[in-house]
Each structure stands twice: as structure tokens, then as C-alpha cells.
Amino acid sequence: MRTRPSPRSRRHRRTRTRLAIRLTAGFLAAAALLVSACSSGNSTPSAGGRVEAALAELPRATPSALAPYYAQRLRWRDCGVPGFQCATMRAPLDYDKPDTGDVRLAVARKKATGKGEPLGSLLVNPGGPGGSAVEYLQQYAGVGYPARIRARYDMVAVDPRGVARSEPVECLDGRQMDAYTQTDTTPDDARERNALVAADRKFAESCGARSARLLRHVSTVEAARDMDILRAVLGDRKLNYVGASYGTFLGATYAGLFPRRVGRMVLDGAMDPSLDARRLNLDQTAGFETAFRAFAKDCVRHSDCPLGGRGTTPAQAGDHLKAFFRKLDAHPIPAGDADGRRLGEALATTGVIASMYDEGAWGQLREALNSAMKDNDGAGLLSLSDSYYERDADGRYSNLMMANAAVNCLDLPPAFSGPEDVQKALPVFEKASPVFGPGLAWATLSCTYWPVRATGEPHRIQARGAAPIVVVGTVRDPATPYRWARSLAAQLSSARLLTYDGDGHTAYGRGSACIDTAIDTYLLRGTPPTPGKRCS
């Protein structure tokens, strides 16, 4: 399960969350910290998949070995994008051994544009892990956030280590990625299970071979510590931050490590760091089923819905979709692809899941399903899948999937020990989602074969002493279920939960004036929403 920016980000680079690693872009909604950063309390998961170990605050004094990093000066230069400046920041590759080398991180900013008292920097992160924060800033946040926010804040982003412009993790090339994304994730027999395992092993081994230096040092805890260096070199006493999807885990981790350096922090589409990988994947599987049922109810009201007409229940619509997936599993259909790819079950499933992030994509999904199911034309679903994987028309992939896996597999121990373990769990996943459950269960195998052992574990984040933190949850969010927002808000000692009673992934900037006003007021005045505030 992973958290990545949602495909609607093609319009303005919104957010993602992590989903069963292969479906990237989706998530191992994994969260976790270095073991050394945990308290020494019991970390045994409860029956609900949670643990009680808490993330420990780091010493308030900056260690002398890190002083040169905190004292560095950024050399800002033109980005090639009007209004933005870029720089490169150094951070230690290994915080436990800072003298063993650096990692270079890409930073971008857009200076405050208006009059009035400056409020410092506002760091933004769109999620992932693996989403480029710099690209998000340049294509959306730096131009699309409310003008009154951009007038008072310097808008800032840093690509986390291993992501995009910050020494990206590298694994498979484009053709290899094409093969990987088409691997059958609903194996019917031993031969297909072996093929799935072989694909996951090849992916993991290629990451280990091509990114050996970096692979042990791309955890969320390390990325959060990098953010504190950036805070200091920007000249800010406290960190102001808006994080979406996986960005909420990154922000919450920062708050846990540096609670007294938290300024105004918004965590939108929140993740629950206290859950283990299997529970996270199972919750997210149920979340996508909830989103599909909402889509199905809308779809059957339209005359061109290929899943049924008026009176068709969501369960019946799901049965029609599953039957179509089974057909594709046996006989992929043409998709008009220049590289000869055909639409099989794996890519079609990814295309459907991609559309669950935003109800604004439901019309496009309905059209794509109609073309595929009635006209034997898979181009529409393939386009949705390619958008999700960040594959361009020339067959090149961004490093989103690679970084996503690298961070997720380091942050949490794998959900399953092997294919036999997955097989046993299939009934539970299928109950959570008759449509997506089996595929999402099998998709969690990637971390099982990862070449680097996880350094993190499930934990709670309390951030005692932090200023008020706004946690935002969407009731029918497919990628970060609403219960995660409630759980994170209960863990954080200073959290205020803001609820959006709506569909889609995340809430800020999605059209709710109530949500946007509450968040803007907090960012500008420091006044959090009233307790229990609910918007639609």
C-alpha cells in the first residue's frame, strides 16, 4: 500500500498516498521510524494491528557534528520557471555517521508576493512517498494556493532524499517497468505465483544494484530531519507546513522529533503511524471499496454506464467489473499503444483505482470502461494507468515507483513473509473489497524481497509541546481512510481534527469553501478550527 499523489494532480499536481506497492501510487501507507528513535516501550502489535511504542523527541540542542549543515547558506538561482528560485541543500547521508558523506537535496521557493507582515516560509509536500514536492510547488502550490497565503508566505518545497531531483533512487528502465506493471497480481496457479514473485525479486534486486549507496538512508525519519535543516537555513524559528497524504506522515514525524519547532502545520488526508503494514493495506483496501461503491452509485444513474442501469446495486456493479477483469486476465485487449502494450487485468485495475482518488475523474472512468467493455478499446484505461505510474508517451517513467518502494520498505517490516502468507490472508482482503481485495493483497509482496531490512516499525506520535496541529480527514477518502485521521488526531497531543464529509482523496483546495476557509484562517492567524468542526 502506498500513498502517492492522485492522478487528478495532472490538472494541478494534487496529492497521492501509498498503495499496495505495485499499484504504486498507492501505498504502503507505511509509516515508520528508525528503531533508535522509538521509545523503549512495548512495540508488540495489538489485535487491531496497532502498537503503543511512541516516537521519541530528539535532543533540543543541535549536535556539533551537524552544525555545518545547519549553518550552510543556500545559493539561490533561476529555476527556468518564472517567479521561482532553486537551490541545492546538503544533508548527511547517515545521521548516525555524518562524516561519511552527504546527500544533495533539491529545494525551490517562490517569495511572498504581497504586502502585509511576512509569515516566513510555508513548506509543502504532496505525498507519495515519491511525489516531487518541487514539481508540486511549481505546478500547483506556488501558483494555485490562495493568493492571500502566497502573499504572506515564501512558498517552499524540497524533494525528499531519493525522490525526483534529490539523488533519485533508480531501479528498472522503461521497458522493464512496462513488464513489471503488467505482471499478473491475481495469480491463479503456481506458475503465475512464481512469475509474480520473480517480478518482485527482480524489481528489488535492481534497486539494490543501482541505488546501493542511498537505499539504507531514505526513511521518513531521515527526510523529517532534513526538513529541520531546511527550516534553519531558511532562517525560520519554527516550521510551517502543509502535507497531504504521505506528506501527513512526514509532517507528523517532524512534529514527533521536533515538537517545539512546530509552527502552523496542516496534515491533510492523514495516515496512522501506529498501524503495521498489513493493517494499513487492509484498511486501504476497504477504503477503495468504499470509493468504488460511491462511483458505482453515480455510474448507474448515467445511460452510458457499462456496469448496469438504474436499480443496479454497487455489489452487482462490482460483479460486472470483476467479470471484466477476469476476461482481461485471459485475453488482454488492444489499447492503441505505440509500444505494443495491450490492456490486461493489472493495468486495467490500476486505471480504475487511479480514478477513485477524485470524483471529478468518474466521468472519464465511465467513458474508459465503456470503450473497453463495449468497444474492445483499452486506450482510456491504459491512459489512466500511465498517469498513475507517471509514464510518459516515450515510455519513460518518473522515479515515483522506485522511491515509493524504497521508502515504504525501509519504514515498515513487510506485510507478508511470502506467497503462502498472502494466500492465507486472501479471504480477509476479499471481504474488505470484493473488487480489489485479492489484487491488493498480492501487491504487498514487493517489500518481502527488499535487499535492505526495514529500520522502522509501527509507532504512535504524540509530539508533546507542539503548537496546535490541524489534522484533516475526508469521510470517503479511498487512499487514507477517515479512521486514520481520527487516530492520528487522537495521538497528537495538540491536534484539532477537521472533517470533510465528501468523496476523494484529501480536502484542501477541492472545492469546499468551509474547509478552505478553516485552513486559510489557521495558516494566516494561527487559529485552529473549532473542536469537532465538520464541512461538506
MARROVEX-363603 format. One record per residue (C-alpha): x, y, z. Coordinates in Angstrom, 1 decimal. Example, Ala and Ser with C-alpha at 12.3 -4.5 7.8 and 13.67 -1.06 7.14 Angstrom:
REM residues 2
REC     px     py     pz
REC   12.3   -4.5    7.8
REC   13.7   -1.1    7.1
//
This chain:
REM residues 536
REC     px     py     pz
REC    0.0    0.0    0.0
REC    1.4    3.3   -0.8
REC    0.5    6.9   -0.7
REC    1.1    8.9   -3.7
REC   -0.2   12.0   -5.4
REC   -3.5   11.3   -7.0
REC   -4.0   11.3  -10.8
REC   -6.0   14.4  -10.6
REC   -2.7   16.0  -10.0
REC   -2.3   16.1  -13.7
REC   -4.5   19.1  -13.5
REC   -2.7   20.8  -10.7
REC   -0.4   18.2   -9.1
REC   -2.6   17.4   -6.1
REC   -1.7   14.6   -3.8
REC   -1.1   10.9   -3.6
REC   -0.9    8.3   -1.0
REC    0.8    4.9   -1.0
REC   -1.0    1.7   -2.1
REC    0.0   -1.8   -2.4
REC    3.4   -1.2   -3.5
REC    3.0   -2.4   -7.0
REC   -0.1   -0.2   -7.6
REC    2.1    2.4   -6.7
REC    1.0    5.3   -6.3
REC   -1.0    4.0   -3.8
REC    0.7    2.9   -0.9
REC    2.2    1.1    1.8
REC    0.7    3.7    3.7
REC    3.6    2.9    5.6
REC    4.9    4.9    8.2
REC    7.7    4.3   10.5
REC   10.7    5.5   12.2
REC   14.1    4.4   12.9
REC   14.1    1.9   15.7
REC   16.6    4.1   17.6
REC   14.1    6.9   17.5
REC   11.4    4.9   19.3
REC   10.8    4.7   22.9
REC   11.8    1.5   24.7
REC    8.2    0.6   25.4
REC    6.5   -2.5   24.2
REC    6.2   -2.5   20.4
REC    4.1   -5.6   20.0
REC    1.1   -5.0   17.7
REC   -2.3   -5.2   19.3
REC   -5.1   -7.3   17.9
REC   -6.0   -4.3   15.8
REC   -2.5   -4.1   14.3
REC   -1.5   -1.1   16.4
REC    1.4   -0.6   18.7
REC    1.9    1.6   21.7
REC    5.6    2.5   21.3
REC    5.9    6.3   20.8
REC    8.3    8.3   18.7
REC   10.8   10.0   21.0
REC   11.7   13.6   20.7
REC   15.2   14.3   19.6
REC   17.5   16.4   21.9
REC   16.8   20.1   21.5
REC   20.4   21.1   21.1
REC   21.9   20.6   17.6
REC   24.7   18.0   17.8
REC   28.1   19.6   17.0
REC   28.6   17.1   14.1
REC   25.5   18.5   12.4
REC   26.4   22.2   13.0
REC   27.9   22.7    9.5
REC   24.7   21.5    7.8
REC   22.6   23.9    9.9
REC   24.9   26.8    9.2
REC   25.1   26.3    5.4
REC   23.9   29.1    3.1
REC   21.8   28.2    0.1
REC   22.8   29.7   -3.3
REC   19.6   30.6   -5.0
REC   19.4   30.6   -8.8
REC   16.8   30.8  -11.5
REC   14.8   27.6  -11.9
REC   13.7   28.2  -15.5
REC   10.2   28.7  -14.2
REC    9.1   32.3  -13.9
REC    8.9   33.5  -10.3
REC   10.7   30.5   -8.7
REC   14.2   30.1   -7.4
REC   16.1   26.9   -6.9
REC   19.0   25.8   -4.7
REC   20.8   22.6   -3.5
REC   21.0   21.8    0.2
REC   23.4   19.3    1.8
REC   22.3   16.8    4.4
REC   24.2   13.9    6.0
REC   23.6   10.6    4.2
REC   23.7    8.9    7.6
REC   22.7   11.0   10.6
REC   24.4    8.5   12.9
REC   27.7    8.9   11.0
REC   27.5   12.4    9.5
REC   31.2   12.4    8.5
REC   30.6    9.6    5.9
REC   29.2   11.7    3.1
REC   26.3   13.9    2.1
REC   23.1   13.7    0.1
REC   22.2   16.7   -2.0
REC   18.6   17.8   -1.9
REC   16.7   20.0   -4.5
REC   15.0   23.0   -2.9
REC   12.7   25.5   -4.6
REC   10.9   28.6   -3.4
REC    8.6   31.4   -4.5
REC    9.0   34.6   -2.4
REC    5.9   36.1   -0.8
REC    4.2   38.2   -3.4
REC    2.1   40.7   -1.4
REC    2.1   43.3    1.3
REC    1.5   42.8    5.0
REC    3.6   41.2    7.7
REC    5.6   38.3    6.3
REC    4.9   34.9    8.0
REC    8.1   33.2    7.0
REC    8.3   30.0    4.9
REC    5.5   27.5    4.2
REC    6.9   24.1    3.3
REC    4.6   21.9    1.2
REC    4.7   18.2    0.3
REC    2.2   16.4   -2.0
REC    2.6   12.9   -0.7
REC    3.9    9.7   -2.2
REC    6.4    8.7   -0.9
REC    8.0    9.6   -4.2
REC    6.0   12.6   -5.3
REC    8.1   15.6   -6.3
REC    7.5   18.4   -3.9
REC    9.4   20.8   -6.2
REC    7.2   20.0   -9.1
REC    4.1   20.3   -6.9
REC    5.2   23.7   -5.8
REC    6.0   25.0   -9.3
REC    2.9   23.5  -11.0
REC    0.3   24.0   -8.3
REC    1.0   25.3   -4.8
REC    3.2   28.2   -5.8
REC    0.5   29.5   -8.2
REC   -2.7   27.8   -7.1
REC   -2.7   28.2   -3.3
REC   -5.0   31.1   -2.2
REC   -3.4   34.5   -3.1
REC   -3.6   35.6    0.5
REC   -1.5   32.7    1.6
REC    1.1   33.3   -1.2
REC    1.1   37.0   -0.3
REC    2.3   36.3    3.3
REC    4.4   33.2    3.0
REC    7.5   32.3    1.0
REC    6.3   29.0   -0.7
REC    9.0   26.4   -0.3
REC    9.5   22.7   -1.3
REC   12.2   20.1   -1.0
REC   12.3   16.9   -2.9
REC   12.9   14.3   -0.2
REC   16.1   12.2   -0.4
REC   15.8    9.6   -3.2
REC   13.0   11.5   -4.9
REC   13.0   13.2   -8.3
REC   15.7   15.9   -8.2
REC   17.2   14.8   -4.9
REC   19.6   11.9   -5.9
REC   16.7    9.7   -7.1
REC   16.5    6.0   -6.4
REC   16.9    4.1   -9.6
REC   15.8    0.6  -10.4
REC   14.3   -0.7  -13.6
REC   14.4    1.0  -17.0
REC   11.3    1.9  -19.0
REC   10.9   -1.4  -20.8
REC   11.5   -3.3  -17.6
REC    8.9   -1.1  -15.9
REC    6.4   -1.9  -18.6
REC    6.8   -5.6  -18.0
REC    6.6   -5.1  -14.2
REC    3.4   -3.1  -14.2
REC    1.8   -5.7  -16.4
REC    2.6   -8.6  -14.2
REC   -0.5  -10.5  -13.1
REC   -1.3   -9.6   -9.5
REC   -4.1  -12.1   -9.1
REC   -2.3  -15.4   -9.7
REC   -4.5  -18.4  -10.4
REC   -1.9  -21.2  -10.1
REC    1.7  -21.9   -9.0
REC    3.1  -20.8  -12.3
REC    1.6  -17.4  -12.0
REC    2.5  -17.1   -8.4
REC    6.1  -17.9   -9.3
REC    6.1  -15.2  -12.1
REC    4.8  -12.6   -9.6
REC    7.5  -13.5   -7.1
REC   10.1  -13.4   -9.8
REC    9.0   -9.9  -10.9
REC    9.1   -8.6   -7.3
REC   12.5  -10.1   -6.8
REC   13.8   -8.5  -10.0
REC   12.5   -5.1   -9.0
REC   14.0   -5.3   -5.5
REC   17.4   -6.6   -6.8
REC   17.6   -3.9   -9.4
REC   17.0   -1.2   -6.8
REC   19.7   -2.8   -4.6
REC   22.2   -2.9   -7.5
REC   21.6    0.6   -8.9
REC   21.0    2.5   -5.7
REC   23.1    0.7   -3.1
REC   24.5    3.8   -1.5
REC   21.2    5.5   -0.9
REC   18.8    2.6   -0.2
REC   19.6    2.4    3.5
REC   19.0    6.1    4.0
REC   15.7    7.2    2.6
REC   13.5    6.7    5.6
REC   10.8    9.1    6.7
REC   12.6    9.9    9.8
REC   15.7   11.0    7.8
REC   13.6   13.0    5.5
REC   12.0   14.7    8.5
REC   15.4   15.6    9.9
REC   16.3   17.0    6.5
REC   13.3   19.3    6.8
REC   14.7   20.7   10.1
REC   17.9   21.6    8.4
REC   16.0   23.4    5.7
REC   14.0   25.2    8.4
REC   17.2   26.5    9.9
REC   18.9   27.5    6.7
REC   15.8   29.4    5.6
REC   16.0   31.4    8.8
REC   12.7   30.2   10.3
REC   12.5   29.6   14.0
REC    9.6   27.2   13.5
REC    8.4   25.1   10.6
REC    5.2   26.0    8.9
REC    4.0   23.1    6.8
REC    1.1   21.7    4.7
REC    1.4   18.0    3.9
REC   -1.0   15.8    2.0
REC   -1.4   12.0    2.1
REC    2.0   10.5    2.9
REC    3.1   14.1    3.5
REC    1.0   13.9    6.7
REC    3.2   11.1    8.0
REC    6.3   13.1    7.1
REC    4.9   16.2    8.9
REC    3.7   14.2   11.9
REC    7.2   12.6   12.1
REC    8.8   16.0   12.1
REC    6.4   17.1   14.9
REC    7.3   14.0   17.0
REC   11.0   14.6   16.6
REC   11.0   18.4   17.0
REC    7.7   19.3   18.7
REC    8.8   22.7   20.0
REC    9.8   23.7   16.4
REC    6.3   23.2   15.0
REC    4.7   26.3   13.7
REC    1.4   26.1   11.8
REC    1.0   22.6   10.5
REC   -1.8   21.1    8.3
REC   -1.9   17.3    7.8
REC   -4.5   16.7    5.0
REC   -5.5   13.1    4.2
REC   -3.9   11.8    7.3
REC   -2.1    8.5    7.8
REC   -2.0    6.4   11.0
REC    1.7    5.6   12.0
REC    0.6    3.2   14.7
REC   -0.6    0.5   12.3
REC    1.6   -2.3   10.8
REC    1.9   -2.8    7.1
REC   -0.8   -5.5    6.8
REC   -3.4   -3.5    8.7
REC   -2.6   -0.4    6.7
REC   -3.0   -2.3    3.4
REC   -6.2   -3.9    4.6
REC   -7.7   -0.5    5.7
REC   -6.8    1.0    2.4
REC   -8.3   -1.9    0.5
REC  -11.6   -1.2    2.4
REC  -11.2    2.4    1.5
REC  -11.0    1.7   -2.2
REC  -14.1   -0.5   -1.9
REC  -16.0    2.4   -0.3
REC  -14.9    4.7   -3.1
REC  -15.9    2.2   -5.8
REC  -19.3    1.9   -4.3
REC  -19.8    5.6   -4.4
REC  -18.6    5.6   -8.0
REC  -21.0    2.7   -8.8
REC  -24.0    4.5   -7.4
REC  -23.2    7.5   -9.5
REC  -22.3    5.5  -12.6
REC  -25.6    3.6  -12.9
REC  -27.5    6.9  -13.0
REC  -26.0    7.5  -16.4
REC  -27.2    5.9  -19.6
REC  -23.6    5.1  -20.7
REC  -22.6    3.2  -17.6
REC  -21.3   -0.2  -18.6
REC  -21.7   -1.7  -15.1
REC  -25.5   -1.6  -15.1
REC  -28.5    0.7  -15.2
REC  -30.8    2.2  -12.6
REC  -31.6   -0.3   -9.9
REC  -28.2   -2.0  -10.2
REC  -26.7   -2.2   -6.7
REC  -23.0   -1.4   -6.1
REC  -22.4   -5.1   -5.4
REC  -23.8   -6.1   -8.7
REC  -21.8   -3.4  -10.5
REC  -18.7   -4.8   -8.7
REC  -19.6   -8.2  -10.0
REC  -19.7   -6.8  -13.6
REC  -16.3   -5.2  -13.1
REC  -14.8   -8.3  -11.7
REC  -16.1  -10.4  -14.6
REC  -14.5   -7.8  -17.0
REC  -11.2   -8.1  -15.1
REC  -11.3  -11.9  -15.4
REC  -11.9  -11.5  -19.2
REC   -8.8   -9.3  -19.5
REC   -6.8  -11.7  -17.4
REC   -7.4  -14.4  -20.1
REC   -7.5  -12.1  -23.1
REC   -5.9   -8.6  -23.0
REC   -7.4   -6.1  -25.5
REC   -5.9   -3.6  -27.9
REC   -5.0   -0.2  -26.4
REC   -3.6    1.7  -29.4
REC   -0.2    1.8  -27.7
REC    2.9    2.7  -29.7
REC    5.0    0.2  -27.8
REC    2.5   -2.7  -28.4
REC    1.2   -2.9  -24.9
REC   -2.3   -4.4  -24.5
REC   -4.7   -3.8  -21.7
REC   -4.7   -6.7  -19.3
REC   -6.1   -7.1  -15.8
REC   -3.2   -5.5  -14.0
REC   -3.2   -2.2  -16.0
REC   -7.0   -2.0  -16.1
REC   -7.2   -2.4  -12.3
REC   -4.6    0.4  -11.8
REC   -6.6    2.6  -14.2
REC   -9.8    2.1  -12.2
REC   -8.1    2.7   -8.8
REC   -6.4    5.8  -10.2
REC   -9.9    7.3  -10.8
REC  -11.0    6.6   -7.2
REC   -8.9    9.4   -5.9
REC  -11.1   12.1   -7.2
REC  -14.8   12.1   -8.0
REC  -14.0   14.6  -10.8
REC  -12.5   11.6  -12.7
REC  -15.6    9.5  -12.5
REC  -16.9   10.7  -15.9
REC  -13.5    9.8  -17.5
REC  -13.5    6.4  -15.9
REC  -17.1    5.7  -17.1
REC  -16.1    6.6  -20.6
REC  -12.9    4.5  -20.4
REC  -14.8    1.5  -19.1
REC  -17.5    1.9  -21.7
REC  -14.9    1.9  -24.5
REC  -13.1   -1.1  -23.1
REC  -16.1   -3.2  -22.2
REC  -18.3   -2.5  -25.2
REC  -15.9   -1.5  -28.0
REC  -12.8   -3.6  -27.0
REC  -10.7   -0.4  -26.9
REC   -8.4   -0.2  -23.8
REC   -6.8    3.1  -24.6
REC   -8.7    5.1  -22.0
REC   -7.9    2.8  -19.1
REC   -4.3    2.5  -20.2
REC   -4.0    6.3  -20.2
REC   -5.4    6.4  -16.6
REC   -2.9    3.7  -15.6
REC    0.0    5.5  -17.2
REC   -0.9    8.7  -15.5
REC   -0.9    6.9  -12.2
REC    2.5    5.4  -12.8
REC    3.9    8.7  -14.3
REC    4.8    7.1  -17.6
REC    5.2    9.5  -20.5
REC    4.4    9.0  -24.2
REC    8.0    8.0  -24.9
REC    7.9    5.1  -22.4
REC    9.9    6.8  -19.6
REC    8.8    6.6  -16.0
REC    9.5    9.1  -13.3
REC   11.2    7.5  -10.2
REC    7.9    7.7   -8.3
REC    7.5    3.9   -8.0
REC   11.2    3.3   -7.2
REC   11.2    5.9   -4.4
REC    7.9    4.8   -3.2
REC    9.1    1.2   -2.6
REC   12.4    2.3   -1.2
REC   10.8    4.5    1.5
REC    8.0    2.1    2.3
REC   10.1   -0.9    2.6
REC   12.5    0.9    4.9
REC    9.8    2.4    7.0
REC    7.9   -0.8    8.0
REC    8.6   -4.5    8.0
REC    6.8   -6.3    5.2
REC    3.2   -7.2    5.4
REC    3.7  -10.8    4.4
REC    6.6  -13.3    4.7
REC    5.9  -14.9    1.3
REC    3.2  -16.1   -1.1
REC    1.9  -18.7    1.3
REC    1.2  -15.9    3.8
REC   -0.7  -13.9    1.3
REC   -2.7  -16.9    0.2
REC   -3.9  -17.3    3.8
REC   -5.0  -13.7    4.0
REC   -6.9  -13.6    0.8
REC  -10.4  -14.2    2.3
REC   -9.9  -11.2    4.7
REC   -8.8   -8.9    1.9
REC  -11.6  -10.1   -0.4
REC  -14.1   -9.4    2.3
REC  -12.7   -5.9    2.7
REC  -13.1   -5.4   -1.1
REC  -14.7   -8.0   -3.3
REC  -13.5   -5.9   -6.3
REC   -9.9   -5.1   -5.4
REC   -9.0   -7.2   -2.4
REC   -7.1  -10.1   -3.9
REC   -5.0   -7.9   -6.2
REC   -4.1   -5.5   -3.4
REC   -3.2   -8.4   -1.1
REC   -0.8   -9.8   -3.7
REC    0.6   -6.4   -4.5
REC    2.1   -6.1   -1.0
REC    4.8   -8.7   -1.7
REC    7.3   -6.2   -3.0
REC    8.9   -5.4    0.4
REC    9.2   -9.2    1.2
REC   12.2   -9.4   -1.1
REC   13.7   -6.0   -0.4
REC   17.5   -6.0   -0.3
REC   17.6   -3.7    2.8
REC   16.0   -4.6    6.1
REC   13.4   -2.2    7.5
REC   14.7    0.3   10.0
REC   11.3    1.4   11.2
REC    8.4   -0.1   13.0
REC    4.8    1.0   13.8
REC    4.6    3.7   16.5
REC    2.5    6.4   17.9
REC    3.3   10.0   17.5
REC    2.4   12.4   20.4
REC    4.5   15.5   19.8
REC    4.0   16.8   23.3
REC    4.7   20.5   23.5
REC    3.8   21.2   19.8
REC    1.7   24.2   18.8
REC   -1.8   23.3   17.5
REC   -1.8   21.0   14.5
REC   -4.7   20.7   12.1
REC   -5.4   17.1   11.0
REC   -7.9   16.8    8.1
REC   -9.8   13.7    7.2
REC  -12.2   13.0    4.3
REC  -15.1   10.7    5.2
REC  -14.9    8.6    2.0
REC  -11.2    9.0    1.2
REC  -10.1    5.8   -0.6
REC   -6.4    6.1    0.0
REC   -6.2    7.4    3.6
REC   -9.4    6.2    5.3
REC  -11.1    8.6    7.6
REC  -10.4    6.4   10.6
REC   -6.7    7.2   10.1
REC   -7.3   10.9   10.6
REC   -9.2   10.3   13.7
REC   -6.5    8.0   15.1
REC   -3.7   10.5   14.3
REC   -5.6   13.4   15.8
REC   -6.1   11.3   19.0
REC   -2.4   10.5   19.2
REC   -1.0   14.1   18.6
REC   -1.3   16.0   21.9
REC   -2.2   19.3   20.3
REC   -4.2   18.1   17.3
REC   -7.5   19.6   16.1
REC   -9.5   17.3   13.7
REC  -11.2   18.9   10.8
REC  -13.6   16.6    8.9
REC  -14.7   16.8    5.3
REC  -17.9   14.9    4.6
REC  -17.2   14.1    1.0
REC  -15.5   11.9   -1.6
REC  -12.0   11.7   -3.0
REC   -8.5   11.9   -1.6
REC   -7.7   14.9    0.7
REC   -9.8   18.0    1.2
REC   -7.9   21.3    0.9
REC   -8.4   23.0   -2.4
REC  -11.1   20.5   -3.6
REC  -14.0   23.0   -3.7
REC  -15.3   23.1   -0.1
REC  -15.3   26.7    1.0
REC  -15.8   25.6    4.6
REC  -12.6   23.5    4.5
REC  -10.6   26.1    2.7
REC  -11.6   29.0    4.9
REC  -10.8   27.0    8.1
REC   -7.3   26.1    6.8
REC   -6.6   29.5    5.4
REC   -7.6   31.2    8.7
REC   -5.3   28.8   10.6
REC   -2.4   29.5    8.3
REC   -2.8   33.2    8.4
REC   -3.9   33.8   12.0
REC   -2.8   30.6   13.9
REC   -6.4   29.9   15.0
REC   -7.3   26.3   14.6
REC  -10.8   25.1   13.7
REC  -13.3   24.7   16.5
REC  -13.4   21.3   18.1
REC  -15.5   18.8   16.0
REC  -15.7   21.1   13.0
REC  -17.3   19.3   10.0
REC  -17.6   20.6    6.5
REC  -19.2   19.4    3.3
//
